Amino acid sequence: MSNKKKVVIVDDHPLFRQRLAQLISYEADIEVAGEADNANDAIELIRNTSPELAIVDIRLKGSSGLELIKAIKPRSIGVNVLVLSIHEESLYAERAIRAGATGYIAKNRSVDEILLAIRRVLRGELYLSEKRTSEISRSLATGEVENISRAIQFLTDSELKVLDLIGHGHKTCEIADRLRVNAATVDAYRVKIQEKMNLRNSAELQKVAVRWVGERECSVRREPFQATNTSTRK
C-alpha cells in the first residue's frame, strides 16, 4: 500500500493540469489522485478519492475556486486546500484564506516554491509568501486603503465578479445574464464598487476595471514553473 499523500488538481486548463501532475509524479511522497476542471466534478472527485490536499485555481469552468472552497467547508470534507493561481496574492490570497483555503501561491513561482507550498499545506500549515503575510499584517494594523489593489480587497466576491466583467467590456444587461440576476442588482453592485473604491462615476469605474483586467492578463503571459537550479528530478 502506498504511503504517498494524495492530491487532486482542480484547474480549467488541461495543459496546466498535465504539467503540474507531471511535476508531482517526480516526488517520492506525493501522488495525483485525479483532476477536475469545475466545482461539481471536483467535489465528486474529492469524495471518491479522499485526498489530503486539493490544489485549486481561482478560475474554473462555470464557477470560481472561491465558490468551490466555500462549498467544501460545510460538507465536512476533510481536505486542505492550496490555491495555485495566475493572480498575485495581493488580490486573492486573503479572500481565499477567508473562504477556507490553507495556502495561496501564484503560478509564476518556482518549482521548489510550489512544492514547498504543497508540503506545508499537506501538513495543515498556513502558506503565504513572507511579503503577503507582512502586507496583511500592515493592512490590519493601519486600516488604510492606499491604492487600487488594496481597495479591491474590500470588494465582496460578487462585486469582484462584476468588476471583472466590466473590465472585459460587458454591459449591465450582459453582466446580469451571466450572473443570473436582474439589471437593478448589477447597478447596485456598481454603486457599491464605486463607493468602496472611492470612484466618482461610471466612467472612472470603467477605466479602473479595464486597467485592472489588463494588468492581470499581462501576468498570465508569464511562464509558470520557472526553472531553478536547486532541484534534482527525473
ZIDA-V956190 format. One record per run of one state. SS is the DSSP state (helix for helix, strand for strand, loop for the rest). FROM is the first residue (numbers start at 1). TO is the last residue. Records with the same first field share a line. If there is no record, write none. Layout:
SS: FROM-TO  FROM-TO
//
This chain:
loop: 1-4  11-13  26-29  37-37  50-52  57-58  62-62  75-79  86-88  100-102  107-109  123-126  128-129  143-147  153-156  168-171  180-182  197-201  221-225  227-234
strand: 5-10  30-36  38-38  53-56  59-61  63-64  80-85  103-106  110-110  127-127  226-226
helix: 14-25  39-49  65-74  89-99  111-122  130-142  148-152  157-167  172-179  183-196  202-220
//
